[in-house]
Amino acid sequence: MKKGYLYIILSAVLFSTMEIAIKLVAGTFNPVQLNLLRFFIGAVILSPLAVQHMKKNNFKLTKENFMFFVVTGFLCVVISMTFYQLAIVYTKASTVAILFSCNPLFVIPLAHFLLKEQLTKRTLAALAISLAGILCIVNPLELQSPFGITYALLSAVTFALYSVVGRKGSQQFNCDGVILTCLSFFTGSIETLVLVLVSKIGSVAGWLRSFGLDVFANVPVFHDITWSTLPILIYIGIFVTGLGFAFYFLAMDETSASIASMVFFIKPALAPILALIFLKEPITPAIAAGIILIVAGSLLTLFPAACKQPELSISRAKSR
């Protein structure tokens, strides 16, 4: 159990440095290029652990479940993480970290509508509290550039969709989180590479630029990888993406899924402190209040109610 908590701390620290590390190279690497490189490296690092879990679960890759991983890879790497990379370009790293950490809460309504899971008073209260936290951080009345905030929220919502689709497929194809994550990273990296190669076609690049989508036109693969940028790229790919997820799943093996999920409750509190130290991003009273509300809302979904009476469902939908 002690080893499990060590894994939780290591994963939380690595995940909390993610936005800071990416922000440091945001002006060097193309966002799509960085997405491609870090998830491919992350998949390679996760491979030994994934192979071990495949043997343990007697999992076999088939045409049917491969198509499932094509979908999850597209949702996670191509869609969600592209929005995530763009968010870091357009707004503060601490803001992206906090808003993306809300993705477990977006799972609640998506799981209700897509998986017919129960929607309870406690989960609705958690959503309301967390929404109040988001509004404290975003502050619509003083919002000057909405792009970064919008991209961060789209990233969180689409990652939540990936989580719900992944949960459904994991049950159907008998694969756990390690297998799902590793194969989704691989397929998502391949899909991103295909899109990158297509973006190099002159007519396609010109068409994208005509719509102001220069960031997606003629995307490089290895350009700007130098001896000075290689260390941060290694850190983002191997440590943050690869080892960060590896420690998270090892924590799950040593403890439980609910305890391991504490990683995502530590991140919104720790990431702004690290951003203050390394990027000099201030923590305003509104941001502090938002962090407290989001963490409180997240914890409300994790811990059972103090009372022993079963919670009344406000939905007639039956749980899985």
PATOR-398299 format. One line per 2 residues: number of its first residue (from 0); for each residue x, y, z of C-alpha. Coordinates in steps of 0.02 Angstrom, whole numbers. Each point is the difference from the previous one (the first is absolute). Layout:
N
NUM = X,Y,Z  ...
***
This chain:
320
0 = 0,0,0  144,119,42
2 = 72,-33,-172  -168,45,-76
4 = -1,171,84  178,30,-61
6 = -61,-35,-178  -144,123,27
8 = 120,137,55  119,-32,-145
10 = -142,-1,-127  -80,158,74
12 = 165,96,-3  39,-52,-179
14 = -176,39,-62  5,168,90
16 = 157,51,-95  -76,-45,-168
18 = -69,171,-46  157,88,62
20 = 115,-109,-105  -108,21,-155
22 = -13,188,28  190,12,2
24 = 10,-70,-178  -166,70,-65
26 = 91,125,-109  125,-128,-64
28 = -102,-151,-53  -159,-2,-102
30 = -142,-56,118  -51,-144,-114
32 = 182,-53,-20  24,-4,189
34 = -161,-98,17  64,-131,-122
36 = 171,-18,80  -52,-6,182
38 = -138,-128,-21  105,-114,-108
40 = 139,6,130  -129,-25,138
42 = -70,-153,-88  173,-76,-16
44 = 34,27,186  -168,-78,47
46 = 25,-151,-115  88,-118,124
48 = -135,30,131  -137,-21,-131
50 = 73,-165,-63  4,-63,179
52 = -184,45,22  -46,-79,-167
54 = 74,-166,58  -85,15,168
56 = -171,35,-79  27,-121,-146
58 = -34,146,-117  16,-26,-188
60 = 2,139,-129  -136,-30,-130
62 = -70,97,-147  -152,48,103
64 = 90,66,154  133,81,-109
66 = -136,111,-76  -53,44,177
68 = 177,59,38  0,100,-162
70 = -152,94,67  71,25,176
72 = 168,55,-70  -86,127,-111
74 = -104,69,145  146,7,122
76 = 154,48,-100  -65,81,-160
78 = -148,97,71  16,25,188
80 = 188,21,11  7,115,-152
82 = -123,116,88  108,-20,156
84 = 160,51,-91  -88,151,-77
86 = -69,51,170  175,8,73
88 = 54,112,-146  -142,124,28
90 = -19,8,189  92,-28,164
92 = 67,-174,40  -81,3,173
94 = -171,39,-74  13,-145,-123
96 = 54,-117,140  -148,47,109
98 = -131,-7,-138  64,-164,-74
100 = -6,-78,174  -189,23,-8
102 = -13,-137,-132  -56,-134,127
104 = -150,109,39  -50,13,-183
106 = -2,-190,-1  -154,3,114
108 = -129,71,-124  81,-91,-147
110 = -8,-167,92  -182,36,43
112 = -53,30,-180  116,-125,-87
114 = 14,-140,129  -166,28,92
116 = 91,17,166  -95,73,147
118 = 1,187,29  -14,34,187
120 = -24,152,109  182,-9,53
122 = 67,-5,-178  -110,147,-49
124 = 62,95,152  179,-41,-51
126 = -32,67,-175  -76,160,68
128 = 144,31,121  131,-34,-134
130 = -92,111,-125  7,141,128
132 = 188,-33,14  21,10,-189
134 = -95,165,-5  114,69,137
136 = 153,-42,-105  -69,51,-169
138 = -96,155,61  -104,32,-158
140 = -22,185,46  188,32,-17
142 = 38,-123,-139  104,85,-136
144 = 67,-146,-104  -118,-149,7
146 = 101,-116,-113  111,-80,133
148 = -145,-27,121  -110,-72,-139
150 = 136,-120,-58  33,-57,180
152 = -184,-37,30  -18,-88,-168
154 = 152,-104,45  -76,-49,168
156 = -170,-42,-75  71,-105,-143
158 = 118,-89,120  -152,-41,107
160 = -84,-69,-157  155,-106,-32
162 = -11,-64,180  -184,-49,-19
164 = 27,-84,-169  155,-85,71
166 = -98,-63,151  -133,-75,-114
168 = 128,-83,-114  109,-62,142
170 = -146,-101,66  -44,-65,-172
172 = 177,-50,-50  68,-48,173
174 = 143,125,5  53,105,149
176 = 59,180,9  182,-40,-38
178 = -43,-91,-161  -128,131,-51
180 = 120,145,30  151,-78,-84
182 = -91,-56,-157  -98,163,-10
184 = 164,96,8  72,-108,-140
186 = -151,14,-116  -22,186,40
188 = 184,31,-42  -18,-91,-166
190 = -158,98,-42  88,163,45
192 = 148,-47,-110  -117,-32,-147
194 = -80,171,24  172,80,13
196 = 55,-79,-164  -162,56,-84
198 = 29,177,65  162,5,-100
200 = -93,-14,-166  9,172,-79
202 = -185,17,-44  -53,-61,173
204 = 121,118,88  -63,145,-106
206 = -181,-43,37  34,-6,188
208 = 90,167,-4  -145,79,-94
210 = -108,-35,155  132,67,119
212 = 51,-175,56  186,26,-27
214 = 43,-106,153  -71,-153,-90
216 = 85,34,-167  165,-82,-48
218 = 27,-67,176  181,-56,31
220 = 48,-167,79  182,16,55
222 = 32,184,-37  65,105,147
224 = 60,-154,96  173,60,53
226 = 118,-37,144  -77,147,93
228 = -181,-56,-23  30,-188,16
230 = 4,-4,192  -172,79,19
232 = -71,-111,-138  69,-154,90
234 = -76,62,163  -172,29,-80
236 = -1,-166,-95  87,-120,119
238 = -33,71,173  -164,97,-10
240 = -94,-103,-130  81,-171,16
242 = 51,-17,183  -141,113,60
244 = -132,-121,-66  105,-151,49
246 = 9,57,182  -187,37,-4
248 = -43,-176,-55  125,-77,121
250 = -84,100,138  -166,-72,-56
252 = 72,-176,11  70,31,175
254 = -154,90,70  -163,20,-95
256 = -72,100,-145  -85,125,118
258 = 155,30,106  111,14,-153
260 = -118,132,-71  63,115,139
262 = 135,43,-127  -126,107,-94
264 = -54,88,160  179,42,50
266 = 42,69,-173  -115,155,-1
268 = 71,52,169  183,-38,-35
270 = 14,58,-182  -38,185,35
272 = 132,1,139  130,-71,-119
274 = -54,123,-135  24,141,125
276 = 176,-61,39  60,-39,-176
278 = -105,114,-112  -40,140,123
280 = -187,-22,-33  -92,83,146
282 = -132,-91,103  -139,128,22
284 = -135,-15,134  -125,-49,-136
286 = 114,-140,-62  28,-60,179
288 = -188,-4,30  -26,-92,-165
290 = 131,-131,46  -84,-31,168
292 = -172,-19,-80  61,-116,-138
294 = 95,-111,122  -152,-3,116
296 = -115,-47,-143  118,-136,-58
298 = 19,-72,175  -190,-3,18
300 = -8,-125,-142  135,-108,78
302 = -46,-19,183  -163,-80,56
304 = -125,103,98  24,2,187
306 = -175,-61,30  -35,-184,-13
308 = -163,23,-92  13,-42,-185
310 = -3,151,-112  -161,26,-96
312 = 19,2,-187  -80,144,-92
314 = 9,-97,-160  -104,-148,-54
316 = 141,-64,-108  70,-166,60
318 = 183,-18,36  105,-118,-102
***
